[in-house]
Amino acid sequence: MMNNLAKLRPDSFERHRISSHDKTGGNLDWKTIPPITSLDIADFRGFGCIKHIWCTIKCKSKHYLRNTIIYMYWDGENEASVQVPIGDFFGMGHGESKNFVSEPLQMSPRKGKGFNCWFPMPFSDRFKISISNLNDKDVHIYYYVDFETYPKWYYPYHTEYGRFHAQFRRENPTKKPFVLKKLNRFRHPFRYLRGGKNKHPFSLNYVILQAVGKGHFVGCHIDIDNYKFFPFFNWFGEGDDMFFIDSKPDLMGTGTEDYFNMAFCPRKEYSAPYHGCIKKGKFNWRGKTTYYRYHIKDPIYFNYNILVTMEHGHNNRRIDDWSSTAYWYQKEPHARFPTLPNKEGRRPRNRIKKKLRNILISGGLILGIILLLL
């Protein structure tokens, strides 16, 4: 990118911004969205590309980052191409914010409440960004939407550039097979994922993305809540990533942390441009973890369809709370998104009520081991 930074652009290139600034000249630089209402924060007709989005939010509701939804529409479409809780859209799940740095997404101080997105988002006729407040309190949002416009002859966005998409999913809890037999894991996995008579643990893989059309997958983050108490090795990983491209099992991985470019059950927080661990969980991998992997240098192309999945534990043996946000570009129209989980389905797990129970269980186990050794 920096190699072309000094290149002068044609006179027809123009920089624009839509923001929440106070048009009266005062300092009330936010927009207020009452409960159970929506606000179009940006609606522009023209030809160009969004280059950067920044926002920060104030809301007194507890899980406002999961109950404030961002929608994006390209070129007058009726079905949103982006439909994600706003915290998850900017790279962090669990209804939390935290300082981290990647190339396409960043959360900045204070306490990660400055949200930044650098994914380019081309449009050829119009774009609209809408924020829906599903909280029981007002949402106060400050924002910038920075974009460029071009003459139509300069950038052939109609045919050569896909439209940006993002999708949120959650499975709480993940589904575990009742019977596990010795398996040949590379035998027709796509057929098993579709289910049918030959029901197989592959059919229970966690689905990160299922899309139809031509495009390329550019990454995801996965947010895992390891909420089951287990006193010994409680690692939630060893689930293989499996990509099915144009109905073929093309990319088969070797384990959860391997897909996220880490190794050996990581226990440290780490941020790199294209992969990292924003939240590492607690002792024995218990609690909430967030991993990300962005395919900026190595996008995964598909011509007709793509199915991105991951086992939750080896052969889907684990029962945990998984959620994810997938990012991709594709030619419109796109397939209809799955229904966004309701308020209860989006709410992160609350551990406060379980702490005493876990302490008692731990104490009982330790006491039992001591008695056995005596």
ABEGO torsion letter per residue (X at the ends): XAAAAABBBBAABBBBBBBABBAAGBABABBBBBBGBBBBABBBBEBEBBABBBBBBBBABAAAAAABBBBBBBGGBABBABBBBAAAAAGBBGGBBBBBBBAABBBBOBGGABBBBABBBBBAABBBBBBBBABABBBBBBBBBBBBBBBAAABBAAAABBBBBBBBBBBOBBBBBABBBBBBAABGAAAAAAEEABBBAAAABBBABBBBEBEBBAEBBBBBBBABBBABBABABGBBBBBBBGGBBABBBAEAAAAAGBBGGBABBBBBAABEBABAEBBGGBEBBBBBBBBAABBBBBAABBBBBBBBEBGGABBBBBBBBBBBBBBOBBBBBBBBBBAAAABBBBAAAAAAAAAAAAAAAAAAAAAAAX
